[in-house]
Amino acid sequence: MTPLSGETALITPGSARILQLSDTHLMAESGGRLVGIDTDQSLAAVCRLIAGQEHVDALLLTGDLAGDESEKAYERLCTLIEPLGIPSFWLPGNHDAIWQPTHPLAHYFRRDIRLSHWDIVMLNTQQPGAVAGLLADSELGALRAAVQQAIKTNRPLLVATHHPLMPVGCAWLDEQNVGNASEALELLATLGNRAVVVSGHVHQDSVQAHRGVQCLTAPSTCVQFAPGSAQFQIDDVAPGCRLLALHEDGQWEADVLRVVDQAFPVDLTSRGYA
């Protein structure tokens, strides 16, 4: 399991604007495709979308950054996002390589991000050799510490994961959720509406709630999955990302941004991918 460590503080006067990118699925070679979509081109289009935003304080990349665990995929990911000049923080997903703390890119995998008025904790749900997610004891411990800190300081908490904590209504994807999500949700319930969870993996925009805790998922920067599907099914909506505005008073707003300047035809007949 790729370890998350360290803390980064960002000065974000007023409302913090955070962009969540997920499931980029870059391949070993540029031009690699997933269900018909060139994942380099689709991420580049999303980066253009981000560059057109008025202001962004941080990027959260919530897993499945590579589609084949290749080193070249992560190098190109850096090449695509670094010109934006926005601090970025990464999570591994089930398609990602497992890295040691000595890896040259390990500094992207931070545990805690302190904004001026919010805290962010990044949690690793990756299980070696498995598609489904799980929070190891170390991750639950990090969440417990973040919740306790939020209570002590009266600061709202944003939690980022790859696998969702709650079902999204797609039977085939809901089987892959975090296996011990109930433990995490009970911890977060002590914060109620002062906690927000953002996740990836499901390649679609969704919103659920548990005892006041809002749980959101983001679209993929490449292929989208059809909401409400019982088995693997592709959707034809455009690649995108999620924008979060985190306000000083603990209120927040969320929106989904989608690519409009380039079409990305997808193979709607596909019945799955590895």
C-alpha positions, 0 to 999 in steps of 0.5 A, a space after each residue: 500500500 502506498 503510504 501517505 505522509 506529511 502535512 502541507 499548509 496553504 494560505 487560502 483567504 476567503 473561500 478555498 477553491 479545490 478541484 478534484 480530478 479522478 481516474 485519469 487512467 494514463 497509459 505507458 505510452 502517449 495516445 493510449 486509449 480506454 474504451 476508445 478515449 485517448 486518456 492523454 488528450 482527455 486529461 489535457 482537455 480537462 487541464 485547459 478547462 482548469 486553466 480557464 478558471 478564475 482561481 484554484 487553490 489546490 488539485 486533489 487527484 483521487 486515484 487510478 492515475 495510471 491505467 497500467 501502473 507504468 512509470 511513464 504514465 506518472 511522468 506524463 501526468 506531471 507534465 500535464 498538470 505542473 504547467 497549471 501552477 497549482 499545488 496537487 495532492 494525489 491518492 492511489 487507486 486500484 489501478 495504480 502502482 504501489 510506491 515506497 516513500 523513497 520514490 521521486 514522486 512520493 511527495 505528491 502523496 500527502 496525508 494532511 492539507 491545512 487550508 486557512 479555514 478547512 482541514 483536508 485528510 487524504 485516505 488510501 483505500 488501495 488493497 494490493 491485488 484487489 479491485 475493491 477498497 478497504 481502509 487499513 488500520 493506519 487509515 482509520 487511525 488517520 481519520 480518527 485523528 483528523 476528526 478529533 482535530 476538527 472537533 478540537 479546533 472547530 474546523 470543517 473537514 474534507 475527506 478524500 478517498 479513491 473508493 466511495 464510502 457509500 453506494 452510488 446506485 450501480 450494483 456492479 460498482 457498489 460491490 467495490 466500495 470501501 469494505 469497512 466504510 461503516 467505521 469511517 462513516 461513524 467517525 465522520 457522523 460526529 462532525 455531521 454537516 461539518 464533514 464532506 467526503 469526495 471520492 473517485 472510482 465510479 467515473 460519475 457525479 453522485 451525491 449521498 448522505 449519512 447522518 449529515 455527512 455529504 459524500 460526493 463522487 466525481 466524473 473521470 477525466 476520461 471515460 464515464 460510467 452510466 448511473 444506475 447501471 446493474 452491470 458494466 455500462 459506459 455513458 457518453 457524457 464528456 470528461 470532467 472534474 469536480 469544483 468545490 468552494 469551501 467557505 470560511 463559515 464551514 458552508 460549501 458548494 460543489 459543481 461539476 465542470 465538463 469539457 465542451 471544446 473537444 468531443 471524445 467519442 466512446 465505445 458504448 458497446 464495451 463490456 469492460 476493461 482490465 
